[in-house]
Amino acid sequence: MKILIAGGAGYLGSVLVPKLLERGYEVDVVDLFWFGNHLPEQTGIIHKDIFDISVEDLESYQQVIFLAGLSNDPMAEYSPSQNFIFNAAAPAYLAYVAKKASVKRYIYASSCSVYGYTDNELFDETRPVSSSYPYGISKLQGEQAVMNLLDDKFSVISLRKGTVCGYSPRMRLDLIVNTMFKNGLHNRDITINNPSIWRPIVSIEDATNAYVRAIEASERITGIFNIASGNYTVGEVGDLVKMAIEEQLGAHVHLTINHKSDFRNYKVSIEKAENVLSFHPNHDVKAIVKNLIENMDKFQDWDNPQYYNIETLKLLFANHGLHSLAGVGR
Ligand SMILES: NC(=O)c1ccc[n+]([C@@H]2O[C@H](COP(=O)([O-])OP(=O)(O)OC[C@H]3O[C@@H](n4cnc5c(N)ncnc54)[C@H](O)[C@@H]3O)[C@@H](O)[C@H]2O)c1
């Protein structure tokens, strides 16, 4: 089977692509390579903006996966207009051309951030979504647009992931567990802005396994699925990261607890993904920290701007003008 992954050179794609190659799939990646190229040599590389993809370009693929866009709140808030183009219009355009090219399945990288601020209840996929910030609104718009194209011949799956954490060859240190790990090890201090806020967290191993399950699911399976390894309060995540660093690396870590308000607070049920996709996560926060410790020699240039999406975005704007990101990285 031949698969095209848009945004496949990013944090998630750089772990997913080797897994798919290992399973015998032919994988091409279309990407602007804002964060470089850390993909295996066997990957087919298409250095393009999604908006430059035509129907003819997609005719040889059975499945298309969307992993592109501006992938966190700070990026979305830095340029809300570019955010809505990259996160709402791009997945819709790609799904539209994929359907015209008779691609059989389209998988969309959604986010639990669509749930906004909830009242400490476990949310399944039928619960109302209520984000009022650019990233959450645009991820929902992208999801609604691609789900609207679903029919008997075009099988669409949307994976609403919690915050993904763990090691990737294209590393990010702006994701909750990864940030706490860096701060605990480098600064010997983990700052927790609000210990009572809930977040679903998903290890990069579990997250990429969810994509494998979606790719390999029967074409009759479609719909929206919450994906998480577990729900944690931010305070508990801080305790688990501190404990792991102290036990495994012998360094004392101080915790600084603040009580700042947050606009996101949610915990999700993954029962539907377990029952329909056979997605069974098995990497909790302890396992994520173990995975970071095992790979930490590879990202100790802690201040590399590529590890912080907002820093790279600011550099892209500075180097290419403030109006458009299209084609940046070509
Ligand atoms: N990382 C998380 O915690 C998380 C959680 C939930 C959802 N998601 C979603 O999953 C997806 C992947 O996340 P990630 O952390 O791997 O992101 P990332 O920022 O590491 O990678 C995004 C990639 O997309 C490419 N890209 C962006 N716009 C493009 C365009 N128009 N044309 C071609 N390439 C383009 C970039 O060059 C980059 O390589 C994103 O859509 C994100 O919103 C991520």
The ligand as a MOL file (V3000), in Angstrom:
LIG
                    3D

  0  0  0     0  0            999 V3000
M  V30 BEGIN CTAB
M  V30 COUNTS 44 48 0 0 0
M  V30 BEGIN ATOM
M  V30 1 N 2.2710 17.1560 19.0930 0
M  V30 2 C 1.1400 17.1410 19.7840 0
M  V30 3 O 1.1280 17.1120 21.0240 0
M  V30 4 C -0.1910 17.1440 19.0620 0
M  V30 5 C -1.3680 16.8980 19.7870 0
M  V30 6 C -2.5790 16.9030 19.1110 0
M  V30 7 C -2.6330 17.1380 17.7510 0
M  V30 8 N -1.4620 17.3720 17.0720 0 CHG=1
M  V30 9 C -1.5190 17.6200 15.6210 0
M  V30 10 O -0.7350 16.6050 14.9960 0
M  V30 11 C -0.0710 17.1280 13.8370 0
M  V30 12 C 1.4270 16.8320 13.9220 0
M  V30 13 O 1.9820 17.4160 15.0950 0
M  V30 14 P 3.5740 17.5120 15.2740 0
M  V30 15 O 3.8340 17.7420 16.7150 0
M  V30 16 O 4.2100 16.3640 14.5660 0 CHG=-1
M  V30 17 O 3.8440 18.8630 14.4630 0
M  V30 18 P 5.2370 19.4990 13.9250 0
M  V30 19 O 5.0780 20.9690 14.1460 0
M  V30 20 O 6.3910 18.7950 14.5150 0
M  V30 21 O 5.2260 19.1640 12.3610 0
M  V30 22 C 4.3930 19.7790 11.4330 0
M  V30 23 C 5.0460 19.5560 10.0560 0
M  V30 24 O 4.1560 20.0460 9.0570 0
M  V30 25 C 4.9010 20.7460 8.0630 0
M  V30 26 N 3.9650 21.6740 7.4340 0
M  V30 27 C 3.1680 22.5950 8.0460 0
M  V30 28 N 2.3790 23.1980 7.1570 0
M  V30 29 C 2.6530 22.6510 5.9330 0
M  V30 30 C 2.1330 22.8540 4.6270 0
M  V30 31 N 1.1880 23.7650 4.3510 0
M  V30 32 N 2.6420 22.1090 3.6140 0
M  V30 33 C 3.6070 21.1790 3.8460 0
M  V30 34 N 4.1240 20.9340 5.0840 0
M  V30 35 C 3.6510 21.6710 6.1110 0
M  V30 36 C 6.0450 21.4040 8.8350 0
M  V30 37 O 7.1570 21.6840 8.0000 0
M  V30 38 C 6.3650 20.3180 9.8780 0
M  V30 39 O 7.3610 19.4240 9.3940 0
M  V30 40 C -0.4260 18.6170 13.7780 0
M  V30 41 O -1.5130 18.7670 12.8780 0
M  V30 42 C -0.8960 18.9320 15.1890 0
M  V30 43 O -1.8500 19.9940 15.2100 0
M  V30 44 C -0.2480 17.3600 17.6960 0
M  V30 END ATOM
M  V30 BEGIN BOND
M  V30 1 1 1 2
M  V30 2 2 2 3
M  V30 3 1 2 4
M  V30 4 1 4 5
M  V30 5 2 4 44
M  V30 6 2 5 6
M  V30 7 1 6 7
M  V30 8 2 7 8
M  V30 9 1 8 9
M  V30 10 1 8 44
M  V30 11 1 9 10
M  V30 12 1 9 42
M  V30 13 1 10 11
M  V30 14 1 11 12
M  V30 15 1 11 40
M  V30 16 1 12 13
M  V30 17 1 13 14
M  V30 18 2 14 15
M  V30 19 1 14 16
M  V30 20 1 14 17
M  V30 21 1 17 18
M  V30 22 2 18 19
M  V30 23 1 18 20
M  V30 24 1 18 21
M  V30 25 1 21 22
M  V30 26 1 22 23
M  V30 27 1 23 24
M  V30 28 1 23 38
M  V30 29 1 24 25
M  V30 30 1 25 26
M  V30 31 1 25 36
M  V30 32 1 26 27
M  V30 33 1 26 35
M  V30 34 2 27 28
M  V30 35 1 28 29
M  V30 36 1 29 30
M  V30 37 2 29 35
M  V30 38 1 30 31
M  V30 39 2 30 32
M  V30 40 1 32 33
M  V30 41 2 33 34
M  V30 42 1 34 35
M  V30 43 1 36 37
M  V30 44 1 36 38
M  V30 45 1 38 39
M  V30 46 1 40 41
M  V30 47 1 40 42
M  V30 48 1 42 43
M  V30 END BOND
M  V30 END CTAB
M  END
